[in-house]
């Protein structure tokens, strides 16, 4: 059985896809592409497929991860191309790599977020951010299916800075001219329970500095991984790439993999 780890993106209008809807779309893509999935045992077998830390609905991401188990060996790059072709534009498969030793979940402890704030003044946002970072604790409330839940947004934030820039393409929002710019937050958030999301960070800025936004913000998860000594985020697939390269270099001949069917 071969295990493959997949990095995929949610872009444009597809950022509004819920995790459940994505899971259904991805399983359909697996069937259309003829991927030789491994299945669980039992009366109602399911494909062996696991997701890690899915982004909230309405949030774009360049760094979503999942792991799947295959009954036959396939070439990871061919698998990536075939799956990407079987999914709608905006749900984009960016990389497939054969899983090496260790758990992927153990390599993910934080996310880096880019939060665009159209219409917000840079000085106003910078002042709110300084007040937030100076606080020891900033409690916000989130409405859940079980009612309101209070969480500490400040404790989860490892680092944050603000600058101005042009909003990224592919957000699905009304187009802005190339000369338009807005305040952009760059925030590294530790993954805790309950998770602190971009809207929780913005709620905290509103709580400490009365920062109100006239235009809806747009958040994108840029990366996920472990924190390094400088507070940056490491690539969780880097050990798998290294293991795959070492395996290729030590193999006596070219590795063979099964062909994956093209989408119907």
PAZAPA-4460 file (N, C-alpha, C; in steps of 0.05 Angstrom, whole numbers, plus 32768, in hexadecimal, padded with zeros to 4 digits):
% residues 264
    n_x    n_y    n_z   ca_x   ca_y   ca_z    c_x    c_y    c_z   seq   type   mol
   8011   7FE8   8000   8000   8000   8000   8012   8019   8000     1      X     A
   800C   802B   7FEF   801B   8044   7FEC   800B   805B   7FF9     2      X     A
   8018   806C   8009   800C   8083   8014   8016   809C   8006     3      X     A
   8004   80AE   7FFE   800B   80C6   7FF0   7FFF   80DE   7FFF     4      X     A
   800F   80F3   8002   8006   810B   800F   8002   8121   7FFA     5      X     A
   7FED   812F   7FFD   7FE3   8142   7FE8   7FE0   815E   7FF4     6      X     A
   7FEB   8172   7FE6   7FE6   818E   7FED   7FD4   8199   7FD7     7      X     A
   7FBE   81A7   7FE0   7FAC   81B2   7FCD   7FA3   81CE   7FD6     8      X     A
   7F97   81DC   7FC4   7F8F   81F8   7FC9   7F71   81FB   7FC5     9      X     A
   7F66   820F   7FD4   7F4A   8218   7FD0   7F4C   8235   7FC8    10      X     A
   7F43   823B   7FAF   7F47   8256   7FA4   7F2D   8261   7F99    11      X     A
   7F2C   827C   7F96   7F15   8289   7F8A   7EFB   8282   7F98    12      X     A
   7EE6   827E   7F89   7ECC   8278   7F95   7ECC   825D   7FA3    13      X     A
   7EDE   824C   7F9C   7EDF   8232   7FA9   7EE8   8233   7FC6    14      X     A
   7EF1   824B   7FCF   7EF7   824E   7FEC   7EDE   824B   7FFD    15      X     A
   7EC6   824E   7FF1   7EAD   824B   8000   7EA5   822D   8001    16      X     A
   7EB5   821B   7FF6   7EAF   81FF   7FF8   7EB5   81F5   8014    17      X     A
   7EA1   81E8   8020   7EA5   81DD   803B   7EB7   81C5   803A    18      X     A
   7EC2   81BD   8050   7ED3   81A5   8051   7EC3   818D   8048    19      X     A
   7EAB   818A   8050   7E9B   8173   8048   7E97   8173   802A    20      X     A
   7E91   818A   801E   7E8D   818B   8001   7EA7   8185   7FF2    21      X     A
   7EBE   818F   7FFD   7ED7   8188   7FF0   7EDC   816A   7FF2    22      X     A
   7ED7   815E   8008   7EDC   8141   800B   7ECB   8131   7FF7    23      X     A
   7EB2   8139   7FF3   7EA2   812C   7FDF   7EAD   8130   7FC3    24      X     A
   7EB5   8149   7FBC   7EC1   814E   7FA2   7EDB   813F   7F9E    25      X     A
   7EEB   813D   7FB2   7F05   812F   7FAF   7F00   8111   7FAC    26      X     A
   7EEE   8105   7FBA   7EE8   80E8   7FB6   7EDD   80E3   7F9A    27      X     A
   7ECD   80F5   7F90   7EC3   80F2   7F74   7EDB   80F4   7F61    28      X     A
   7EED   8106   7F66   7F05   8109   7F55   7F16   80F0   7F55    29      X     A
   7F18   80E3   7F6C   7F27   80CA   7F6E   7F1B   80B5   7F5D    30      X     A
   7F00   80B3   7F5D   7EF3   809F   7F4D   7EF6   80A5   7F2F    31      X     A
   7EF2   80BE   7F28   7EF4   80C6   7F0C   7F10   80C1   7F01    32      X     A
   7F24   80C6   7F11   7F40   80C3   7F09   7F49   80A6   7F09    33      X     A
   7F39   8094   7F14   7F41   8078   7F15   7F58   8073   7F28    34      X     A
   7F59   8082   7F3E   7F6F   807E   7F51   7F6B   8064   7F60    35      X     A
   7F7F   8053   7F62   7F7C   8039   7F70   7F7D   803C   7F8E    36      X     A
   7F67   8046   7F99   7F66   804B   7FB6   7F66   8031   7FC6    37      X     A
   7F72   8032   7FDE   7F6F   801D   7FF2   7F56   8024   8003    38      X     A
   7F48   800F   800B   7F2F   8013   8019   7F30   8005   8035    39      X     A
   7F21   8010   8047   7F1F   8005   8061   7F0F   7FEB   8060    40      X     A
   7F14   7FDA   8074   7F05   7FC0   8076   7EEA   7FC5   8083    41      X     A
   7ED9   7FB1   8082   7EBF   7FB4   808F   7EA8   7FB4   807C    42      X     A
   7E90   7FB6   8087   7E77   7FB4   8078   7E74   7FCC   8064    43      X     A
   7E7E   7FE4   806C   7E7B   7FFB   805B   7E97   8008   8057    44      X     A
   7EA7   7FFC   8045   7EC2   8006   8041   7EC3   8023   8037    45      X     A
   7ED7   8032   8040   7EDC   804D   8038   7EF8   8050   802E    46      X     A
   7EFD   8062   801B   7F19   8066   8012   7F2A   8070   8029    47      X     A
   7F42   8066   802B   7F54   806F   8040   7F5F   808A   803A    48      X     A
   7F54   809E   8046   7F58   80BA   803F   7F56   80CB   8059    49      X     A
   7F69   80DB   805F   7F68   80EC   8077   7F70   8108   8070    50      X     A
   7F61   811B   807D   7F65   8138   8079   7F72   8144   8092    51      X     A
   7F81   8159   808E   7F8F   8166   80A4   7F87   8183   80A5    52      X     A
   7F7A   818C   80BB   7F76   81A8   80C0   7F6A   81B8   80AA    53      X     A
   7F53   81B1   80A0   7F46   81BF   808A   7F41   81DC   8090    54      X     A
   7F45   81ED   807D   7F3F   820A   8081   7F21   820F   8084    55      X     A
   7F19   8223   8093   7EFD   822A   8096   7EF0   8230   807B    56      X     A
   7ED6   822C   8079   7EC7   8233   8062   7EC8   8251   805E    57      X     A
   7ECD   825A   8045   7ECF   8276   803F   7EEB   8280   803F    58      X     A
   7EFE   8270   8046   7F1A   8277   8048   7F2A   8269   8032    59      X     A
   7F3A   8278   8023   7F4B   826B   800E   7F63   825E   801B    60      X     A
   7F70   824D   800C   7F88   8240   8017   7F9A   8236   8000    61      X     A
   7FB4   8239   8005   7FC8   822E   7FF3   7FD6   8216   8000    62      X     A
   7FCC   820E   8017   7FDB   81F9   8026   7FC8   81E7   8035    63      X     A
   7FB7   81D8   8027   7FA6   81C4   8033   7FB3   81A9   802E    64      X     A
   7FB0   8196   8041   7FBE   817D   803F   7FAA   8165   8044    65      X     A
   7FB0   814F   8036   7FA2   8136   803B   7FB5   811F   8035    66      X     A
   7FAE   8108   803F   7FBF   80F0   803A   7FAC   80DA   8030    67      X     A
   7FB4   80CB   801C   7FA4   80B5   8012   7FB5   809C   8010    68      X     A
   7FA8   8085   8011   7FB6   806B   800F   7FAD   805E   7FF5    69      X     A
   7FC0   8053   7FE6   7FBB   8048   7FCC   7FC0   802A   7FCC    70      X     A
   7FB0   801B   7FBE   7FB3   7FFE   7FBD   7FCA   7FF6   7FAA    71      X     A
   7FD0   8008   7F97   7FE6   8004   7F84   7FF8   801D   7F83    72      X     A
   8011   8019   7F7C   8023   802F   7F7B   801D   8040   7F62    73      X     A
   801E   805A   7F65   801B   806D   7F4F   8031   8082   7F50    74      X     A
   8036   808F   7F3A   8049   80A5   7F39   803C   80BE   7F44    75      X     A
   8047   80CA   7F5A   803A   80E0   7F67   8033   80F8   7F54    76      X     A
   8045   80FF   7F42   8040   8116   7F31   8029   810F   7F1D    77      X     A
   8028   80F7   7F14   8012   80F0   7F02   7FF8   80F1   7F11    78      X     A
   7FF8   80E7   7F2A   7FE1   80E8   7F3B   7FD8   8105   7F3F    79      X     A
   7FEB   8117   7F44   7FE4   8134   7F48   7FD6   813F   7F2F    80      X     A
   7FE1   813A   7F18   7FD6   8145   7EFF   7FBA   813A   7EFA    81      X     A
   7FB6   8120   7EFF   7F9C   8114   7EF9   7F87   811D   7F0D    82      X     A
   7F8E   811F   7F26   7F7B   8129   7F3A   7F74   8146   7F35    83      X     A
   7F88   8156   7F2E   7F83   8172   7F2A   7F70   8176   7F12    84      X     A
   7F73   8166   7EFD   7F61   8167   7EE6   7F45   815E   7EED    85      X     A
   7F42   814D   7F01   7F28   8143   7F08   7F18   8155   7F1C    86      X     A
   7F26   8169   7F27   7F19   817C   7F39   7F13   8196   7F2B    87      X     A
   7EFE   81A5   7F35   7EF8   81BE   7F28   7F0E   81D3   7F2D    88      X     A
   7F11   81E6   7F1A   7F25   81FC   7F1F   7F1E   820A   7F39    89      X     A
   7F33   820F   7F49   7F2F   821B   7F63   7F33   8207   7F79    90      X     A
   7F30   81ED   7F73   7F39   81D8   7F85   7F51   81CB   7F76    91      X     A
   7F69   81D4   7F7D   7F80   81CE   7F6D   7F94   81BC   7F7D    92      X     A
   7F9B   81A6   7F71   7FAF   8194   7F7D   7FCB   819E   7F76    93      X     A
   7FDA   81A7   7F89   7FF4   81B4   7F85   800C   81A1   7F86    94      X     A
   8009   818C   7F97   8020   817A   7F9A   8016   815F   7FA5    95      X     A
   8022   8149   7F9B   801F   812F   7FA6   803B   8123   7FAB    96      X     A
   803F   8118   7FC2   8059   810C   7FC9   8054   80F3   7FD9    97      X     A
   8064   80DF   7FD3   8061   80C6   7FE2   8069   80CB   7FFF    98      X     A
   8058   80C0   8011   805C   80C5   802E   8075   80B6   8038    99      X     A
   8086   80C5   8046   809D   80B9   8053   8097   80B1   8070   100      X     A
   80AB   80AC   8080   80A6   80A5   809C   809A   80BC   80AB   101      X     A
   808B   80B6   80C0   8080   80CA   80D2   8064   80D3   80CA   102      X     A
   8057   80E0   80DC   803C   80E9   80D8   803B   8105   80CD   103      X     A
   802A   810A   80BA   8028   8125   80AF   801C   8138   80C4   104      X     A
   8009   812E   80D3   7FFC   813E   80E8   8011   8149   80FC   105      X     A
   8025   813A   8102   803A   8143   8115   804B   8159   810A   106      X     A
   804A   815E   80F0   805A   8174   80E3   804A   818D   80DF   107      X     A
   8032   818E   80E9   8021   81A6   80E6   8018   81B1   8101   108      X     A
   8022   81C8   8108   801A   81D4   8121   8012   81F1   811F   109      X     A
   8015   81FD   8108   800E   8219   8105   8007   821F   80E8   110      X     A
   7FF9   8236   80E4   7FF2   823F   80C9   7FFB   825C   80C6   111      X     A
   8002   8263   80AD   8007   827F   80A7   7FF0   8289   8096   112      X     A
   7FE5   829F   809E   7FCD   82AA   8090   7FD4   82C6   8084   113      X     A
   7FC9   82CA   806D   7FCA   82E5   8060   7FAD   82EF   8060   114      X     A
   7FA9   8305   806E   7F8E   8310   8071   7F8D   832B   8064   115      X     A
   7F7F   832E   804E   7F7C   8347   8040   7F65   8357   804B   116      X     A
   7F6A   8371   8050   7F56   8382   805D   7F50   839A   804B   117      X     A
   7F40   8395   8035   7F3A   83AC   8023   7F2B   83C2   8031   118      X     A
   7F34   83DA   802C   7F27   83F2   8038   7F31   83F9   8053   119      X     A
   7F42   83E9   805F   7F4C   83EF   807A   7F66   83FF   8077   120      X     A
   7F6A   8413   8088   7F82   8423   8088   7F99   8414   8095   121      X     A
   7FB1   8417   8088   7FC8   8408   8092   7FCF   8411   80AF   122      X     A
   7FCF   842B   80B4   7FD6   8435   80CF   7FC2   842B   80E4   123      X     A
   7FA8   842B   80DC   7F94   8422   80EF   7F98   8404   80F6   124      X     A
   7F9D   83F4   80E1   7FA1   83D7   80E6   7FBB   83D3   80F6   125      X     A
   7FD0   83E1   80EF   7FE9   83DE   80FE   7FE6   83E5   811B   126      X     A
   7FD7   83FA   8121   7FD2   8401   813D   7FC3   83EC   814C   127      X     A
   7FAE   83E1   813F   7F9E   83CC   814B   7FAF   83B3   8150   128      X     A
   7FC1   83AD   813D   7FD2   8395   8140   7FE6   8399   8157   129      X     A
   7FF1   83B1   815A   8003   83B5   8170   7FF5   83B1   818B   130      X     A
   7FDD   83BB   818D   7FCE   83B8   81A6   7FC8   839B   81AB   131      X     A
   7FC1   838C   8197   7FBB   8370   8199   7FD4   8360   81A2   132      X     A
   7FEB   8365   8195   8003   8356   819C   800D   835D   81B8   133      X     A
   8007   8375   81C2   8010   837D   81DC   7FFF   8370   81F2   134      X     A
   7FE8   8366   81EB   7FD6   835A   81FF   7FDF   833E   8206   135      X     A
   7FDA   8336   821F   7FE0   831B   8227   7FCA   8307   8220   136      X     A
   7FB2   8311   821F   7F9B   8301   8219   7F85   8311   820C   137      X     A
   7F7A   8307   81F6   7F63   8315   81E9   7F4E   8300   81E3   138      X     A
   7F38   8302   81F2   7F23   82EE   81EF   7F0F   82F8   81DA   139      X     A
   7F06   82E5   81C9   7EF2   82EA   81B6   7EDD   82D4   81B8   140      X     A
   7EC6   82D9   81AD   7EB1   82C4   81AD   7EAC   82BB   8191   141      X     A
   7EA7   82A1   818E   7EA0   8295   8174   7E85   8286   8178   142      X     A
   7E74   828A   8165   7E5A   827D   8165   7E5D   8261   8159   143      X     A
   7E58   824C   8168   7E59   8231   815F   7E3E   8224   8160   144      X     A
   7E3C   820B   8157   7E22   81FE   8158   7E19   81F9   8175   145      X     A
   7E2B   81FB   8188   7E24   81F7   81A4   7E22   8212   81B3   146      X     A
   7E21   8228   81A4   7E1F   8242   81B0   7E39   8251   81AE   147      X     A
   7E3B   8267   81BD   7E53   8278   81BD   7E6A   826A   81CD   148      X     A
   7E82   826C   81C2   7E99   8261   81CF   7EAE   8276   81D1   149      X     A
   7EBB   8279   81E8   7ECF   828D   81EC   7EEB   8281   81E9   150      X     A
   7EFC   828F   81DA   7F17   8285   81D6   7F2B   829C   81D7   151      X     A
   7F44   8296   81DD   7F59   82AA   81DF   7F68   82AB   81C4   152      X     A
   7F62   82C0   81B5   7F6E   82C3   819B   7F8C   82CA   819D   153      X     A
   7F94   82D9   81B1   7FAF   82E2   81B3   7FC3   82CB   81B8   154      X     A
   7FBB   82B7   81C8   7FCE   82A2   81CF   7FD7   8292   81B7   155      X     A
   7FC6   8290   81A3   7FCC   827F   818C   7FDE   828D   8177   156      X     A
   7FDF   82A8   8178   7FEE   82B7   8164   800B   82B7   816A   157      X     A
   801B   82AB   8159   8038   82A9   815D   8045   82C4   8154   158      X     A
   803D   82CE   813E   8048   82E8   8133   8033   82F4   8121   159      X     A
   8035   830E   811D   8023   831C   810B   8030   8336   8102   160      X     A
   802C   833D   80E9   8035   8357   80DF   8022   8360   80CA   161      X     A
   8023   837A   80C4   8011   8385   80B0   8020   8396   809C   162      X     A
   8018   8395   8083   8024   83A5   806E   800E   83AB   805A   163      X     A
   8015   83B9   8045   8001   83BE   8030   800A   83B0   8016   164      X     A
   7FF7   83A8   8006   7FFD   839A   7FEE   7FE4   8398   7FDD   165      X     A
   7FE8   838D   7FC5   7FD2   8388   7FB3   7FC4   836E   7FBA   166      X     A
   7FAA   836D   7FBC   7F9C   8354   7FC2   7FA3   833F   7FAE   167      X     A
   7FA5   8326   7FB7   7FAD   8310   7FA6   7F97   830A   7F92   168      X     A
   7F9E   82FF   7F7B   7F8B   82F6   7F67   7F7D   82DD   7F70   169      X     A
   7F67   82D7   7F64   7F59   82BE   7F69   7F49   82BC   7F82   170      X     A
   7F42   82D3   7F8E   7F33   82D3   7FA7   7F15   82D0   7FA2   171      X     A
   7F0C   82D6   7F8A   7EF0   82D5   7F84   7EE1   82EF   7F8C   172      X     A
   7EF0   8303   7F96   7EE4   831C   7F9D   7EE3   832F   7F85   173      X     A
   7ED5   8345   7F87   7ED5   8359   7F71   7EF1   8361   7F6A   174      X     A
   7EF6   8363   7F50   7F11   8369   7F47   7F1A   8385   7F50   175      X     A
   7F33   8387   7F58   7F3F   83A1   7F5E   7F54   83A7   7F49   176      X     A
   7F59   83C1   7F44   7F6D   83C8   7F31   7F89   83C1   7F3C   177      X     A
   7F9C   83BE   7F2A   7FB7   83B7   7F33   7FC3   83CC   7F45   178      X     A
   7FB9   83E5   7F44   7FC5   83FA   7F55   7FB8   83FA   7F70   179      X     A
   7FA2   83EC   7F74   7F95   83EB   7F8E   7FA5   83DC   7FA2   180      X     A
   7FA5   83E4   7FBB   7FB3   83D6   7FD0   7FA3   83D7   7FE9   181      X     A
   7FA9   83C5   7FFC   7F9B   83C4   8015   7FAE   83BB   802B   182      X     A
   7FA5   83BE   8043   7FB4   83B3   805A   7FB2   8395   8059   183      X     A
   7FC9   8388   805E   7FCA   836B   805E   7FD8   8361   8077   184      X     A
   7FCA   8350   8086   7FD5   8344   809E   7FE3   832A   8096   185      X     A
   7FFA   8326   80A2   8009   830D   809F   800B   8301   80BB   186      X     A
   7FFD   82EC   80C0   7FFA   82E1   80DB   8001   82C4   80DD   187      X     A
   8011   82BC   80F0   8017   82A0   80F5   8008   8298   810E   188      X     A
   7FF7   8284   810B   7FE5   827C   8121   7FEB   825E   8128   189      X     A
   7FF0   825A   8141   7FF4   823E   814A   7FD9   822F   814A   190      X     A
   7FD9   8216   8142   7FC1   8207   8141   7FBB   81FC   815C   191      X     A
   7FA6   8206   8168   7F9E   81FF   8183   7F81   81F5   8182   192      X     A
   7F77   81ED   8199   7F5C   81E4   819C   7F4E   81F5   81B1   193      X     A
   7F38   8204   81AA   7F2D   8206   818F   7F3F   8217   817D   194      X     A
   7F3D   8212   8163   7F4E   8220   814F   7F48   823D   814F   195      X     A
   7F5D   824E   814D   7F5A   826A   8149   7F5C   8270   812B   196      X     A
   7F47   827C   8120   7F44   8280   8103   7F49   829D   80FD   197      X     A
   7F4D   82A4   80E3   7F51   82C0   80DC   7F3B   82D2   80E6   198      X     A
   7F22   82CA   80E5   7F0D   82DB   80EF   7F0E   82E0   810D   199      X     A
   7F1A   82CD   811C   7F1F   82D1   8138   7F34   82E6   813D   200      X     A
   7F49   82E6   812D   7F5E   82FA   812F   7F52   8316   812A   201      X     A
   7F41   8318   8115   7F34   8332   810F   7F21   833A   8125   202      X     A
   7F13   8327   8131   7F01   832D   8147   7F11   8338   815F   203      X     A
   7F29   832D   8163   7F3B   8336   8178   7F44   8352   8173   204      X     A
   7F4B   8359   815A   7F53   8375   8154   7F3C   8388   8158   205      X     A
   7F24   837F   8152   7F0D   8390   8157   7F09   8393   8175   206      X     A
   7F0E   837E   8185   7F0A   8380   81A2   7F1D   8393   81B0   207      X     A
   7F37   8392   81A7   7F4B   83A2   81B5   7F4E   83BE   81AA   208      X     A
   7F46   83C3   8191   7F4B   83DD   8184   7F33   83E7   8174   209      X     A
   7F1C   83DA   8177   7F04   83E3   8169   7F09   83E5   814B   210      X     A
   7F18   83D2   8140   7F1D   83D1   8123   7F05   83C5   8115   211      X     A
   7EF7   83D5   8106   7EE0   83CC   80F6   7EE6   83CE   80D9   212      X     A
   7EDE   83BA   80CA   7EE4   83B8   80AD   7ECB   83BD   809D   213      X     A
   7ECD   83D0   808A   7EB6   83D6   8079   7EB3   83C2   8063   214      X     A
   7EC9   83B4   805B   7EC8   83A1   8045   7ED1   8386   8051   215      X     A
   7EC4   8371   8048   7ECA   8356   8052   7EE7   834F   804D   216      X     A
   7EF5   8345   8061   7F11   833D   805E   7F13   8323   804D   217      X     A
   7F2B   831E   8043   7F2F   8305   8033   7F48   82F8   803F   218      X     A
   7F45   82DF   8048   7F5B   82D1   8056   7F63   82B9   8044   219      X     A
   7F7D   82B5   8044   7F89   829E   8036   7F9E   8290   8048   220      X     A
   7F9B   8276   804B   7FB0   8268   8059   7FC8   8264   8045   221      X     A
   7FDE   826F   804C   7FF6   826E   803B   8006   8254   803F   222      X     A
   8008   824B   8058   8018   8233   805E   800F   8227   8078   223      X     A
   8016   820E   807B   8013   8200   8095   802C   81F0   809A   224      X     A
   8033   81EC   80B3   804A   81DC   80BA   8052   81DF   80D6   225      X     A
   806A   81D6   80DC   8075   81D9   80F7   8083   81F4   80F9   226      X     A
   8085   81FF   8111   8093   8218   8115   80B1   8213   8117   227      X     A
   80C1   8223   810A   80DE   8221   810D   80E8   8234   8123   228      X     A
   8102   8235   8126   810D   8245   813C   8108   8263   8138   229      X     A
   8103   826C   8120   80FE   8288   811B   80E1   8290   811B   230      X     A
   80CF   827D   8120   80B3   8282   811E   80A7   827E   8103   231      X     A
   80B8   8276   80F0   80AD   826F   80D5   80A1   8254   80D4   232      X     A
   8096   824C   80BD   8088   8233   80BB   8097   8221   80A7   233      X     A
   809D   8209   80AF   80AB   81F6   809D   8097   81E8   808B   234      X     A
   80A1   81DD   8075   8091   81CF   8061   808C   81B2   806C   235      X     A
   8073   81AA   8070   806F   818F   807C   8075   8179   8068   236      X     A
   8076   817E   804E   807C   8169   803B   809A   8166   8035   237      X     A
   80AA   8178   8040   80C7   8177   803B   80D4   815C   8042   238      X     A
   80CE   8151   805A   80DA   8136   8060   80D1   8120   804C   239      X     A
   80B8   8122   8042   80AF   810E   802F   80BE   8111   8014   240      X     A
   80C2   8129   800B   80D2   812D   7FF3   80EE   8122   7FF6   241      X     A
   80FA   8128   800D   8115   811E   8012   8116   80FF   8012   242      X     A
   8102   80F3   801F   8101   80D6   8020   80FD   80CA   8004   243      X     A
   80EB   80D7   7FF4   80E6   80CD   7FD9   80FF   80CF   7FC7   244      X     A
   810E   80E6   7FCA   8127   80E9   7FBB   813B   80D5   7FC3   245      X     A
   813E   80CF   7FDD   8151   80BB   7FE6   814A   80A0   7FDB   246      X     A
   8130   809A   7FDA   8127   807F   7FD0   812D   807D   7FB2   247      X     A
   8129   8093   7FA3   812F   8092   7F86   814D   808E   7F81   248      X     A
   815D   809C   7F91   817A   809A   7F8D   8185   807F   7F94   249      X     A
   8178   8071   7FA6   8182   8057   7FAF   8176   8040   7F9F   250      X     A
   8161   8046   7F8F   8154   8031   7F7F   8166   8028   7F68   251      X     A
   8166   800E   7F61   8177   8004   7F4C   816E   800D   7F30   252      X     A
   8155   8014   7F2D   814B   801D   7F13   8133   8030   7F17   253      X     A
   8128   803A   7F01   8111   804C   7F03   80F9   803F   7F11   254      X     A
   80ED   804D   7F23   80D6   8043   7F31   80BE   8042   7F1E   255      X     A
   80AF   802C   7F21   8097   8029   7F10   807E   802E   7F20   256      X     A
   806B   803B   7F14   8051   8040   7F21   803B   803B   7F0F   257      X     A
   8024   8035   7F1A   800C   802F   7F09   8003   8049   7EFC   258      X     A
   7FF8   8046   7EE4   7FEB   805D   7ED7   7FD1   8063   7EE4   259      X     A
   7FCB   807D   7EE6   7FB2   8086   7EF2   7FA0   808F   7EDB   260      X     A
   7F87   8086   7EDC   7F74   808D   7EC6   7F6F   80AA   7EC4   261      X     A
   7F68   80B4   7EAC   7F61   80CF   7EA8   7F44   80D4   7EB0   262      X     A
   7F3D   80ED   7EB8   7F21   80F3   7EC0   7F0E   80ED   7EA9   263      X     A
   7EF6   80E3   7EB1   7EE2   80DE   7E9C   7ED7   80F7   7E91   264      X     A
***
